[in-house]
Amino acid sequence: MARVLVSLGVTKIRITGGEPLLRKGVVDFVRELAKLRPQGLKPVNKSAAIGTAEAMPFPQALDIAITTNGHLLADLAKPLKDAGLNRVTVSMDAVDAERFARITRVPGGFDHVLAGVRASREAGLSPVKVNCVLMRGFNEDQVVPFGKFAREEGVIVRFIEFMPLEEDRVWSPEVVVTMDEILERMSEYRPLVEIPHERSETARRYRFDDGIGEIGIIAPVSHPFCGHCSRIRITSDGKIRTCLFSVWDHDLHELMRRGASDDDLVGFIRDVVSKKEARHHIGEPDFVPASRTMVHIGG
């Protein structure tokens, strides 16, 4: 699937889970992905990007990343880098050891994850990103501590607005800590300066006024970016999802199981992507929950 998608112009692949580092052979899988080369692309002019008109160089290799909870990362960071991994994102909902243990129910887990973050930085998996999903009444007091963590550890922290993708369907607008609130809280700690971004980037990026530390905010609820989204997802059972909030899947695996040719797969993928949803409808009266929760989609 990756080979066919890369032949169509995909230049970035992110491996998610579940927890991908639990998967036997993950290092070998990264090594195989790294052999793929982007094809059929022309140099892209970034004149559409915010605040810049620089030409983007033609990619010579895939950009391969992994999203992980970080518990096994300390031992795997260097082997993954040697296999061809470019970047790593670690999911954390707190940077206070006691709070982290309470959330994850893993005593001492914070130290393991912090060791993984540091090992990734030392291995050259740069930039190391740390994702935090904020929820009111749960961890909204971690905004400034994460800002300090970004500065002290040399990582990029990305806050993600809580989306209605959870298993028990407890989402409500009142639980969402919005981008504007995050910016207000962080600016009380230190002034922020916005960083120019490409339109297809999901995160709005900011650096602190003294140049030390960067944060990003992914705000699909309060500031949707659907019109510029260029991402698709392959689930663990081989279905294409053109949006996290899709109400249906597109079964690529079944075509392969029946012996479809590469041309057949290309035609199927093109047709599916051409019908990508215009927007997600979160918070609107006609919103229909996604057909799968994040646990089953791969987050």
Backbone as CSV, one residue per row, in Angstrom:
resi,resn,N_x,N_y,N_z,CA_x,CA_y,CA_z,C_x,C_y,C_z
1,MET,0.828,-1.201,0.000,0.000,0.000,0.000,0.865,1.253,0.000
2,ALA,1.900,1.255,0.838,2.787,2.411,0.906,3.470,2.642,-0.432
3,ARG,3.908,1.567,-1.064,4.602,1.710,-2.357,3.695,2.369,-3.393
4,VAL,2.440,1.949,-3.457,1.511,2.519,-4.435,1.215,3.981,-4.102
5,LEU,1.004,4.278,-2.826,0.717,5.654,-2.427,1.900,6.573,-2.713
6,VAL,3.102,6.078,-2.483,4.291,6.882,-2.769,4.413,7.141,-4.266
7,SER,4.025,6.153,-5.075,4.078,6.334,-6.523,3.115,7.425,-6.991
8,LEU,2.114,7.720,-6.162,1.142,8.755,-6.482,1.530,10.140,-5.966
9,GLY,2.669,10.223,-5.305,3.128,11.531,-4.851,3.156,11.735,-3.355
10,VAL,2.782,10.723,-2.563,2.891,10.844,-1.110,4.362,10.943,-0.729
11,THR,4.691,11.926,0.105,6.090,12.133,0.506,6.313,11.948,2.003
12,LYS,5.218,11.823,2.770,5.348,11.666,4.213,4.490,10.496,4.677
13,ILE,5.081,9.651,5.495,4.355,8.520,6.080,4.543,8.560,7.590
14,ARG,3.432,8.499,8.309,3.481,8.449,9.771,2.915,7.114,10.236
15,ILE,3.658,6.440,11.092,3.237,5.153,11.652,2.624,5.422,13.024
16,THR,1.365,4.972,13.208,0.695,5.217,14.477,0.268,3.899,15.097
17,GLY,-0.685,3.943,16.005,-1.131,2.736,16.663,-2.569,2.867,17.107
18,GLY,-2.984,2.254,18.194,-2.220,1.492,19.181,-0.844,2.059,19.469
19,GLU,0.010,1.200,19.933,1.379,1.569,20.229,2.303,0.869,19.240
20,PRO,2.830,1.576,18.243,3.600,0.924,17.182,4.891,0.273,17.659
21,LEU,5.463,0.748,18.756,6.726,0.170,19.201,6.529,-1.193,19.854
22,LEU,5.296,-1.585,20.110,5.022,-2.943,20.584,5.038,-3.952,19.441
23,ARG,4.956,-3.458,18.218,4.859,-4.337,17.052,6.202,-4.984,16.747
24,LYS,6.225,-6.309,16.709,7.461,-7.003,16.340,7.843,-6.615,14.914
25,GLY,9.114,-6.345,14.702,9.573,-6.011,13.366,9.389,-4.558,12.975
26,VAL,9.081,-3.670,13.931,8.841,-2.271,13.571,10.094,-1.621,12.968
27,VAL,11.269,-2.000,13.462,12.505,-1.424,12.911,12.701,-1.878,11.471
28,ASP,12.455,-3.159,11.209,12.574,-3.666,9.835,11.537,-3.021,8.918
29,PHE,10.344,-2.777,9.450,9.299,-2.133,8.662,9.731,-0.725,8.245
30,VAL,10.300,0.014,9.179,10.813,1.360,8.861,11.909,1.265,7.811
31,ARG,12.779,0.261,7.948,13.870,0.098,6.984,13.329,-0.149,5.573
32,GLU,12.265,-0.940,5.462,11.661,-1.201,4.152,10.997,0.056,3.591
33,LEU,10.302,0.799,4.436,9.682,2.044,3.982,10.726,3.030,3.469
34,ALA,11.872,3.059,4.146,12.917,4.028,3.790,13.511,3.752,2.404
35,LYS,13.283,2.556,1.861,13.783,2.243,0.525,12.918,2.864,-0.570
36,LEU,11.697,3.250,-0.214,10.791,3.849,-1.197,11.234,5.272,-1.512
37,ARG,11.033,5.692,-2.750,11.419,7.032,-3.167,10.223,7.740,-3.781
38,PRO,9.953,8.982,-3.365,8.846,9.738,-3.971,9.003,9.815,-5.474
39,GLN,7.888,9.691,-6.157,7.916,9.676,-7.620,6.859,10.606,-8.182
40,GLY,7.084,11.014,-9.441,6.064,11.736,-10.179,5.767,13.118,-9.669
41,LEU,6.710,13.706,-8.898,6.471,15.019,-8.348,7.262,16.089,-9.072
42,LYS,6.725,17.279,-9.077,7.441,18.445,-9.573,7.775,19.329,-8.383
43,PRO,8.840,20.143,-8.489,9.124,21.063,-7.380,7.910,21.934,-7.096
44,VAL,7.601,22.097,-5.809,6.422,22.857,-5.407,6.839,24.239,-4.944
45,ASN,6.200,25.272,-5.467,6.472,26.629,-5.023,5.613,26.934,-3.809
46,LYS,6.232,27.434,-2.765,5.512,27.658,-1.527,4.897,29.058,-1.464
47,SER,4.594,29.635,-2.622,4.004,30.966,-2.609,2.649,30.969,-1.923
48,ALA,2.016,29.774,-1.838,0.730,29.681,-1.149,0.898,29.624,0.360
49,ALA,2.142,29.445,0.821,2.373,29.370,2.254,2.251,30.753,2.883
50,ILE,1.968,30.755,4.166,1.793,32.017,4.864,3.158,32.646,5.131
51,GLY,3.370,33.820,4.626,4.563,34.584,4.973,5.839,34.171,4.276
52,THR,5.773,33.351,3.228,6.995,32.944,2.547,6.705,32.617,1.101
53,ALA,7.716,32.761,0.254,7.568,32.400,-1.158,8.765,31.591,-1.614
54,GLU,9.398,30.903,-0.661,10.567,30.106,-0.998,10.158,28.860,-1.777
55,ALA,11.057,28.386,-2.642,10.799,27.152,-3.376,11.132,25.961,-2.498
56,MET,10.253,24.971,-2.474,10.491,23.770,-1.692,11.295,22.790,-2.521
57,PRO,12.436,22.292,-2.020,13.245,21.373,-2.808,12.525,20.067,-3.073
58,PHE,12.816,19.473,-4.202,12.227,18.187,-4.568,12.668,17.138,-3.554
59,PRO,11.719,16.408,-2.931,12.105,15.427,-1.915,12.825,14.231,-2.530
60,GLN,13.957,13.904,-1.994,14.721,12.767,-2.482,14.409,11.483,-1.714
61,ALA,13.781,11.617,-0.552,13.459,10.447,0.258,12.175,10.717,1.024
62,LEU,11.546,9.656,1.466,10.340,9.796,2.266,10.658,10.442,3.609
63,ASP,9.709,11.193,4.112,9.752,11.684,5.479,8.953,10.684,6.310
64,ILE,9.627,9.913,7.153,8.987,8.840,7.913,8.977,9.214,9.391
65,ALA,7.811,9.141,10.009,7.672,9.503,11.415,6.869,8.440,12.151
66,ILE,7.005,8.442,13.459,6.249,7.528,14.319,5.629,8.331,15.448
67,THR,4.382,8.001,15.784,3.750,8.530,16.989,3.694,7.410,18.016
68,THR,4.183,7.675,19.220,4.349,6.638,20.233,4.034,7.196,21.615
69,ASN,3.711,6.302,22.557,3.553,6.750,23.934,4.904,6.902,24.633
70,GLY,5.981,6.460,23.990,7.325,6.728,24.482,7.881,5.765,25.505
71,HIS,7.096,4.828,25.988,7.560,3.949,27.067,8.708,3.041,26.610
72,LEU,8.747,2.673,25.344,9.801,1.781,24.840,10.813,2.518,23.970
73,LEU,10.726,3.825,23.940,11.489,4.601,22.977,12.970,4.704,23.296
74,ALA,13.325,4.694,24.558,14.739,4.895,24.929,15.650,3.867,24.258
75,ASP,15.207,2.612,24.198,16.031,1.557,23.602,15.904,1.490,22.081
76,LEU,14.822,2.042,21.539,14.563,1.895,20.101,14.891,3.134,19.277
77,ALA,15.141,4.260,19.932,15.351,5.507,19.189,16.495,5.398,18.188
78,LYS,17.651,4.937,18.629,18.792,4.858,17.712,18.589,3.796,16.634
79,PRO,18.137,2.566,16.963,17.871,1.601,15.887,16.871,2.115,14.854
80,LEU,15.852,2.826,15.298,14.875,3.380,14.356,15.511,4.450,13.474
81,LYS,16.315,5.300,14.071,17.020,6.319,13.292,17.937,5.668,12.272
82,ASP,18.672,4.647,12.682,19.578,3.957,11.768,18.815,3.272,10.630
83,ALA,17.569,2.863,10.908,16.752,2.191,9.892,16.162,3.168,8.884
84,GLY,16.154,4.459,9.228,15.637,5.450,8.285,14.523,6.329,8.817
85,LEU,14.169,6.178,10.097,13.148,7.049,10.678,13.685,8.473,10.759
86,ASN,12.847,9.440,10.405,13.258,10.844,10.441,12.857,11.542,11.729
87,ARG,11.623,11.280,12.166,11.084,12.055,13.279,10.241,11.172,14.188
88,VAL,10.055,11.652,15.415,9.225,10.934,16.369,8.339,11.936,17.095
89,THR,7.109,11.511,17.366,6.180,12.298,18.170,5.774,11.460,19.369
90,VAL,5.898,12.028,20.550,5.571,11.320,21.783,4.294,11.905,22.360
91,SER,3.322,11.050,22.645,2.060,11.491,23.223,2.175,11.537,24.741
92,MET,1.926,12.702,25.316,1.971,12.897,26.761,0.840,13.845,27.145
93,ASP,0.168,13.556,28.245,-0.913,14.435,28.695,-0.553,15.222,29.945
94,ALA,0.678,15.061,30.432,1.145,15.830,31.585,2.670,15.750,31.634
95,VAL,3.287,16.779,32.206,4.746,16.753,32.393,5.108,16.776,33.874
96,ASP,4.126,16.587,34.704,4.337,16.387,36.129,4.297,14.890,36.398
97,ALA,5.358,14.357,37.022,5.489,12.905,37.170,4.306,12.284,37.904
98,GLU,3.846,12.947,38.955,2.736,12.402,39.727,1.449,12.417,38.913
99,ARG,1.196,13.536,38.230,-0.001,13.634,37.399,0.067,12.633,36.245
100,PHE,1.248,12.490,35.660,1.436,11.551,34.560,1.100,10.135,34.999
101,ALA,1.565,9.741,36.189,1.296,8.392,36.700,-0.185,8.196,36.960
102,ARG,-0.850,9.248,37.426,-2.281,9.147,37.705,-3.080,8.970,36.417
103,ILE,-2.676,9.688,35.363,-3.388,9.610,34.085,-3.151,8.266,33.402
104,THR,-1.887,7.824,33.373,-1.524,6.623,32.624,-1.661,5.344,33.438
105,ARG,-1.746,5.501,34.757,-1.785,4.351,35.672,-0.528,3.494,35.546
106,VAL,0.603,4.184,35.253,1.899,3.504,35.146,2.870,4.194,36.107
107,PRO,3.072,3.648,37.316,4.018,4.254,38.253,5.423,4.311,37.651
108,GLY,6.054,5.465,37.740,7.405,5.621,37.210,7.469,5.764,35.708
109,GLY,6.309,5.786,35.051,6.297,5.852,33.596,6.867,7.139,33.037
110,PHE,6.705,8.234,33.765,7.187,9.519,33.256,8.690,9.478,33.004
111,ASP,9.435,8.851,33.915,10.894,8.785,33.752,11.269,7.995,32.504
112,HIS,10.535,6.914,32.206,10.808,6.120,31.001,10.536,6.940,29.743
113,VAL,9.426,7.675,29.754,9.064,8.466,28.579,10.047,9.620,28.394
114,LEU,10.419,10.268,29.481,11.396,11.355,29.391,12.727,10.835,28.850
115,ALA,13.125,9.643,29.280,14.357,9.041,28.753,14.226,8.789,27.261
116,GLY,13.043,8.384,26.819,12.811,8.162,25.396,12.883,9.450,24.594
117,VAL,12.310,10.527,25.134,12.381,11.833,24.480,13.830,12.264,24.313
118,ARG,14.606,12.112,25.368,16.013,12.536,25.326,16.836,11.644,24.404
119,ALA,16.548,10.335,24.414,17.272,9.424,23.526,16.965,9.738,22.066
120,SER,15.736,10.130,21.778,15.356,10.482,20.408,16.096,11.733,19.948
121,ARG,16.177,12.701,20.813,16.901,13.932,20.473,18.375,13.637,20.219
122,GLU,18.953,12.811,21.079,20.372,12.462,20.926,20.620,11.640,19.665
123,ALA,19.630,10.836,19.268,19.779,10.002,18.070,19.606,10.802,16.785
124,GLY,19.121,12.033,16.900,18.936,12.863,15.715,17.560,12.759,15.092
125,LEU,16.581,12.244,15.855,15.200,12.185,15.359,14.572,13.572,15.561
126,SER,14.984,14.475,14.736,14.691,15.885,14.975,13.747,16.446,13.918
127,PRO,12.827,17.343,14.314,12.595,17.753,15.699,11.743,16.729,16.444
128,VAL,12.040,16.530,17.721,11.199,15.680,18.559,9.964,16.486,18.944
129,LYS,8.790,15.898,18.709,7.545,16.574,19.050,6.841,15.829,20.177
130,VAL,6.167,16.593,21.021,5.390,16.032,22.122,3.957,16.511,21.976
131,ASN,3.027,15.574,21.836,1.610,15.903,21.667,0.872,15.824,22.992
132,CYS,0.029,16.812,23.249,-0.801,16.814,24.452,-2.233,17.159,24.067
133,VAL,-3.172,16.267,24.373,-4.597,16.549,24.187,-5.115,17.172,25.474
134,LEU,-5.589,18.398,25.382,-6.073,19.102,26.560,-7.573,18.901,26.737
135,MET,-7.995,18.700,27.999,-9.419,18.552,28.329,-9.688,19.347,29.601
136,ARG,-10.739,20.152,29.554,-11.099,20.943,30.726,-11.497,20.021,31.886
137,GLY,-10.980,20.343,33.057,-11.251,19.520,34.221,-10.364,18.301,34.321
138,PHE,-9.411,18.187,33.408,-8.542,17.005,33.364,-7.074,17.405,33.406
139,ASN,-6.643,18.222,32.444,-5.227,18.599,32.412,-4.987,19.986,31.822
140,GLU,-6.015,20.854,31.850,-5.831,22.176,31.252,-4.805,23.023,32.000
141,ASP,-4.474,22.628,33.236,-3.466,23.366,33.991,-2.039,23.033,33.552
142,GLN,-1.890,22.161,32.543,-0.572,21.759,32.072,-0.044,22.641,30.932
143,VAL,-0.783,23.665,30.530,-0.364,24.495,29.401,1.000,25.114,29.650
144,VAL,1.133,25.876,30.716,2.418,26.540,31.003,3.518,25.522,31.328
145,PRO,3.255,24.489,32.147,4.301,23.480,32.353,4.821,22.867,31.057
146,PHE,3.947,22.652,30.069,4.411,22.131,28.785,5.249,23.167,28.043
147,GLY,4.908,24.449,28.174,5.730,25.492,27.571,7.135,25.483,28.150
148,LYS,7.226,25.336,29.455,8.537,25.254,30.105,9.277,23.994,29.662
149,PHE,8.536,22.896,29.510,9.127,21.632,29.071,9.722,21.784,27.675
150,ALA,9.015,22.467,26.785,9.523,22.685,25.429,10.847,23.435,25.462
151,ARG,10.933,24.423,26.306,12.151,25.245,26.397,13.304,24.472,27.032
152,GLU,13.001,23.708,28.063,14.051,23.008,28.805,14.564,21.776,28.080
153,GLU,13.683,21.074,27.361,14.055,19.808,26.740,14.368,19.934,25.248
154,GLY,14.188,21.108,24.681,14.497,21.296,23.264,13.591,20.516,22.339
155,VAL,12.302,20.421,22.702,11.316,19.715,21.884,10.236,20.695,21.442
156,ILE,9.433,20.280,20.473,8.272,21.056,20.053,7.044,20.439,20.699
157,VAL,6.348,21.219,21.499,5.115,20.746,22.128,3.945,21.161,21.257
158,ARG,3.044,20.214,21.004,1.852,20.510,20.215,0.610,20.170,21.032
159,PHE,-0.194,21.183,21.257,-1.463,20.983,21.947,-2.536,20.648,20.921
160,ILE,-3.385,19.686,21.250,-4.435,19.240,20.337,-5.786,19.433,21.013
161,GLU,-6.682,20.135,20.343,-8.021,20.281,20.882,-8.718,18.918,20.942
162,PHE,-9.435,18.695,22.007,-10.159,17.441,22.229,-11.263,17.301,21.189
163,MET,-11.284,16.152,20.497,-12.245,15.905,19.431,-13.203,14.774,19.804
164,PRO,-14.392,14.742,19.227,-15.372,13.689,19.550,-15.037,12.368,18.877
165,LEU,-13.942,11.756,19.329,-13.498,10.479,18.768,-13.259,9.427,19.842
166,GLU,-13.626,9.768,21.089,-13.312,8.868,22.195,-14.338,7.736,22.280
167,GLU,-13.937,6.682,22.966,-14.740,5.460,23.020,-16.071,5.668,23.737
168,ASP,-16.074,6.441,24.832,-17.295,6.546,25.627,-18.158,7.744,25.250
169,ARG,-17.755,8.452,24.168,-18.599,9.519,23.604,-18.950,10.582,24.636
170,VAL,-17.994,11.045,25.443,-18.276,12.058,26.463,-17.984,13.470,25.956
171,TRP,-17.620,13.612,24.689,-17.241,14.919,24.170,-18.387,15.919,24.270
172,SER,-18.020,17.156,24.605,-18.950,18.279,24.526,-18.110,19.522,24.283
173,PRO,-18.677,20.573,23.693,-17.893,21.789,23.430,-17.283,22.377,24.694
174,GLU,-17.954,22.185,25.832,-17.477,22.779,27.078,-16.170,22.156,27.551
175,VAL,-15.884,20.931,27.120,-14.666,20.238,27.560,-13.447,20.672,26.747
176,VAL,-13.674,21.281,25.596,-12.580,21.649,24.692,-11.839,22.870,25.227
177,VAL,-10.525,22.752,25.357,-9.658,23.902,25.642,-9.197,24.427,24.297
178,THR,-9.675,25.599,23.908,-9.494,26.086,22.549,-8.123,26.698,22.319
179,MET,-7.796,26.870,21.039,-6.529,27.479,20.667,-6.385,28.865,21.268
180,ASP,-7.437,29.683,21.219,-7.348,31.042,21.739,-7.057,31.034,23.236
181,GLU,-7.660,30.088,23.960,-7.402,29.988,25.397,-5.968,29.540,25.668
182,ILE,-5.473,28.600,24.891,-4.091,28.130,25.058,-3.118,29.278,24.820
183,LEU,-3.330,30.035,23.754,-2.455,31.165,23.450,-2.486,32.203,24.556
184,GLU,-3.674,32.474,25.088,-3.795,33.454,26.166,-3.031,33.008,27.399
185,ARG,-3.201,31.734,27.764,-2.514,31.228,28.962,-1.004,31.224,28.773
186,MET,-0.537,30.791,27.589,0.895,30.721,27.364,1.508,32.112,27.296
187,SER,0.796,33.064,26.736,1.321,34.423,26.617,1.465,35.092,27.976
188,GLU,0.706,34.632,28.956,0.874,35.154,30.314,2.196,34.686,30.912
189,TYR,2.695,33.567,30.415,4.001,33.042,30.841,5.128,33.740,30.086
190,ARG,5.043,33.726,28.739,6.013,34.429,27.899,5.331,34.806,26.594
191,PRO,5.692,35.948,26.005,5.116,36.326,24.709,5.479,35.309,23.628
192,LEU,4.549,35.128,22.680,4.735,34.200,21.574,4.786,34.956,20.253
193,VAL,5.535,34.398,19.307,5.640,34.958,17.962,5.228,33.863,16.990
194,GLU,4.251,34.153,16.114,3.781,33.140,15.175,4.838,32.845,14.120
195,ILE,4.946,31.576,13.757,5.891,31.115,12.742,5.124,30.897,11.441
196,PRO,5.639,31.364,10.294,4.959,31.108,9.013,4.750,29.606,8.798
197,HIS,3.643,29.262,8.158,3.318,27.856,7.967,2.746,27.626,6.582
198,GLU,2.872,26.383,6.116,2.236,25.992,4.872,0.741,25.784,5.121
199,ARG,-0.061,26.031,4.098,-1.509,25.938,4.272,-1.950,24.533,4.680
200,SER,-1.230,23.515,4.218,-1.649,22.144,4.519,-1.197,21.675,5.895
201,GLU,-0.408,22.466,6.605,0.009,22.086,7.949,-1.195,22.111,8.883
202,THR,-1.308,21.100,9.725,-2.429,21.056,10.659,-2.201,21.953,11.869
203,ALA,-0.954,22.212,12.226,-0.646,22.976,13.435,-0.315,24.426,13.110
204,ARG,-0.848,25.332,13.925,-0.370,26.721,13.923,0.813,26.760,14.877
205,ARG,1.907,27.337,14.443,3.173,27.230,15.169,3.591,28.585,15.751
206,TYR,4.203,28.507,16.942,4.638,29.718,17.643,5.969,29.438,18.332
207,ARG,6.839,30.436,18.362,8.047,30.351,19.171,7.966,31.417,20.249
208,PHE,8.699,31.186,21.324,8.740,32.190,22.380,9.568,33.386,21.932
209,ASP,9.309,34.530,22.540,9.885,35.792,22.059,11.408,35.811,22.083
210,ASP,12.029,35.004,22.951,13.494,34.979,23.018,14.088,33.910,22.104
211,GLY,13.237,33.231,21.316,13.725,32.231,20.363,13.970,30.869,20.955
212,ILE,13.736,30.699,22.245,13.974,29.412,22.899,12.640,28.701,23.086
213,GLY,12.445,27.592,22.372,11.240,26.792,22.530,10.177,27.103,21.504
214,GLU,9.481,26.059,21.077,8.404,26.200,20.098,7.203,25.376,20.542
215,ILE,6.018,25.917,20.313,4.791,25.164,20.529,3.961,25.205,19.245
216,GLY,3.082,24.238,19.109,2.123,24.226,18.014,0.756,23.929,18.584
217,ILE,-0.278,24.354,17.885,-1.648,24.086,18.321,-2.435,23.539,17.139
218,ILE,-2.993,22.349,17.319,-3.857,21.743,16.310,-5.289,21.958,16.779
219,ALA,-6.033,22.787,16.039,-7.324,23.281,16.524,-8.456,22.943,15.558
220,PRO,-8.762,21.653,15.374,-9.808,21.280,14.420,-11.207,21.692,14.857
221,VAL,-11.399,21.974,16.148,-12.723,22.335,16.646,-12.970,23.834,16.515
222,SER,-12.048,24.646,17.042,-12.269,26.095,17.058,-11.763,26.794,15.806
223,HIS,-10.763,26.214,15.134,-10.213,26.804,13.908,-9.994,25.699,12.874
224,PRO,-11.060,25.172,12.282,-10.930,24.044,11.342,-10.020,24.390,10.160
225,PHE,-9.276,23.383,9.710,-8.363,23.549,8.577,-8.716,22.576,7.455
226,CYS,-9.956,22.113,7.450,-10.384,21.061,6.521,-10.080,21.406,5.063
227,GLY,-10.273,22.664,4.692,-10.118,23.054,3.297,-8.721,22.879,2.756
228,HIS,-7.728,22.782,3.658,-6.339,22.631,3.212,-5.747,21.282,3.597
229,CYS,-6.573,20.379,4.144,-6.058,19.086,4.609,-5.621,18.224,3.427
230,SER,-4.433,17.648,3.523,-3.896,16.814,2.443,-3.562,15.404,2.933
231,ARG,-4.234,14.972,4.003,-3.887,13.699,4.627,-4.948,12.630,4.384
232,ILE,-4.487,11.400,4.271,-5.371,10.243,4.299,-4.769,9.234,5.259
233,ARG,-5.578,8.275,5.676,-5.143,7.310,6.690,-5.455,5.911,6.223
234,ILE,-4.506,4.997,6.481,-4.731,3.569,6.263,-4.879,2.921,7.634
235,THR,-6.007,2.281,7.896,-6.215,1.628,9.178,-5.438,0.311,9.223
236,SER,-5.365,-0.266,10.402,-4.596,-1.507,10.563,-5.211,-2.670,9.805
237,ASP,-6.500,-2.569,9.442,-7.129,-3.633,8.650,-7.247,-3.256,7.179
238,GLY,-6.465,-2.250,6.752,-6.335,-1.990,5.321,-7.426,-1.157,4.683
239,LYS,-8.094,-0.326,5.491,-9.123,0.560,4.950,-8.567,1.975,4.810
240,ILE,-8.962,2.650,3.745,-8.624,4.063,3.591,-9.687,4.901,4.289
241,ARG,-9.238,5.858,5.077,-10.125,6.871,5.650,-9.626,8.226,5.188
242,THR,-10.480,8.984,4.540,-10.072,10.283,4.006,-10.200,11.396,5.033
243,CYS,-10.833,11.087,6.176,-10.965,12.052,7.267,-11.107,11.263,8.554
244,LEU,-10.595,11.810,9.659,-10.801,11.144,10.946,-12.285,10.927,11.217
245,PHE,-13.121,11.831,10.701,-14.550,11.779,10.997,-15.371,11.149,9.879
246,SER,-14.715,10.396,9.011,-15.447,9.687,7.965,-16.491,8.758,8.580
247,VAL,-17.611,8.643,7.914,-18.652,7.723,8.387,-18.610,6.418,7.604
248,TRP,-17.613,6.274,6.741,-17.412,5.005,6.035,-15.926,4.819,5.732
249,ASP,-15.556,3.561,5.486,-14.192,3.200,5.096,-14.178,2.802,3.632
250,HIS,-12.974,2.738,3.051,-12.806,2.302,1.666,-11.813,1.149,1.682
251,ASP,-12.260,-0.036,1.309,-11.522,-1.267,1.562,-10.448,-1.532,0.499
252,LEU,-9.256,-1.009,0.744,-8.131,-1.241,-0.156,-7.599,-2.664,-0.014
253,HIS,-7.621,-3.180,1.198,-7.110,-4.524,1.438,-7.876,-5.579,0.652
254,GLU,-9.189,-5.421,0.569,-9.999,-6.413,-0.144,-9.613,-6.459,-1.616
255,LEU,-9.319,-5.289,-2.224,-8.870,-5.283,-3.618,-7.562,-6.049,-3.771
256,MET,-6.636,-5.822,-2.847,-5.343,-6.511,-2.906,-5.519,-8.007,-2.701
257,ARG,-6.418,-8.365,-1.778,-6.658,-9.786,-1.506,-7.171,-10.501,-2.749
258,ARG,-7.918,-9.783,-3.576,-8.465,-10.363,-4.796,-7.506,-10.270,-5.978
259,GLY,-6.284,-9.785,-5.731,-5.270,-9.777,-6.774,-5.289,-8.577,-7.686
260,ALA,-5.790,-7.444,-7.217,-5.845,-6.234,-8.043,-4.443,-5.813,-8.461
261,SER,-4.328,-5.292,-9.661,-3.044,-4.792,-10.154,-2.750,-3.423,-9.541
262,ASP,-1.501,-2.965,-9.728,-1.154,-1.623,-9.250,-2.038,-0.577,-9.901
263,ASP,-2.329,-0.746,-11.186,-3.185,0.220,-11.882,-4.588,0.246,-11.276
264,ASP,-5.087,-0.929,-10.892,-6.398,-0.990,-10.249,-6.368,-0.243,-8.910
265,LEU,-5.307,-0.461,-8.150,-5.187,0.193,-6.845,-5.069,1.703,-7.006
266,VAL,-4.284,2.128,-7.995,-4.124,3.557,-8.261,-5.468,4.187,-8.601
267,GLY,-6.231,3.528,-9.461,-7.535,4.056,-9.833,-8.473,4.153,-8.643
268,PHE,-8.444,3.132,-7.791,-9.292,3.120,-6.598,-8.919,4.255,-5.652
269,ILE,-7.603,4.413,-5.414,-7.139,5.452,-4.495,-7.501,6.841,-5.024
270,ARG,-7.266,7.067,-6.308,-7.588,8.367,-6.903,-9.086,8.676,-6.747
271,ASP,-9.917,7.674,-6.982,-11.360,7.874,-6.885,-11.770,8.209,-5.449
272,VAL,-11.182,7.476,-4.492,-11.507,7.710,-3.079,-11.086,9.114,-2.657
273,VAL,-9.844,9.503,-2.999,-9.326,10.798,-2.569,-10.106,11.945,-3.222
274,SER,-10.575,11.732,-4.448,-11.338,12.779,-5.136,-12.656,13.077,-4.434
275,LYS,-13.099,12.147,-3.591,-14.362,12.328,-2.869,-14.130,12.654,-1.389
276,LYS,-12.927,13.111,-1.073,-12.600,13.467,0.309,-13.598,14.484,0.848
277,GLU,-14.002,14.299,2.098,-14.999,15.174,2.708,-14.540,16.628,2.716
278,ALA,-15.480,17.536,2.529,-15.154,18.965,2.524,-14.843,19.476,3.926
279,ARG,-15.520,18.924,4.947,-15.289,19.358,6.330,-15.886,18.337,7.287
280,HIS,-15.626,18.533,8.587,-16.006,17.495,9.554,-17.330,17.740,10.274
281,HIS,-17.872,18.949,10.283,-19.183,19.269,10.872,-19.214,19.185,12.401
282,ILE,-18.055,19.168,13.073,-18.051,19.135,14.545,-18.807,20.351,15.075
283,GLY,-19.682,20.102,16.053,-20.420,21.181,16.695,-21.623,21.671,15.918
284,GLU,-21.845,21.131,14.715,-22.997,21.538,13.915,-24.178,20.606,14.196
285,PRO,-25.404,21.093,13.986,-26.585,20.265,14.291,-26.612,18.946,13.529
286,ASP,-26.038,18.921,12.330,-26.094,17.697,11.526,-24.861,16.814,11.703
287,PHE,-24.064,17.068,12.763,-22.848,16.268,12.972,-23.199,14.813,13.245
288,VAL,-22.529,13.923,12.514,-22.683,12.480,12.713,-21.342,11.941,13.205
289,PRO,-21.289,11.252,14.346,-20.023,10.739,14.848,-19.334,9.828,13.839
290,ALA,-18.018,9.808,13.891,-17.250,8.943,12.998,-17.645,7.491,13.202
291,SER,-17.478,6.702,12.143,-17.879,5.292,12.202,-16.991,4.471,13.122
292,ARG,-15.785,5.000,13.431,-14.894,4.332,14.369,-14.331,5.363,15.340
293,THR,-14.045,4.948,16.564,-13.376,5.843,17.495,-11.877,5.827,17.216
294,MET,-11.152,6.754,17.857,-9.724,6.875,17.612,-8.976,5.583,17.950
295,VAL,-9.436,4.868,18.964,-8.789,3.613,19.338,-8.752,2.646,18.146
296,HIS,-9.806,2.654,17.344,-9.912,1.715,16.231,-9.393,2.295,14.921
297,ILE,-9.295,3.618,14.860,-8.775,4.261,13.648,-7.250,4.228,13.646
298,GLY,-6.662,4.473,14.790,-5.214,4.626,14.890,-4.900,6.077,15.099
299,GLY,-4.464,6.421,16.321,-4.280,7.840,16.648,-2.845,8.191,16.905
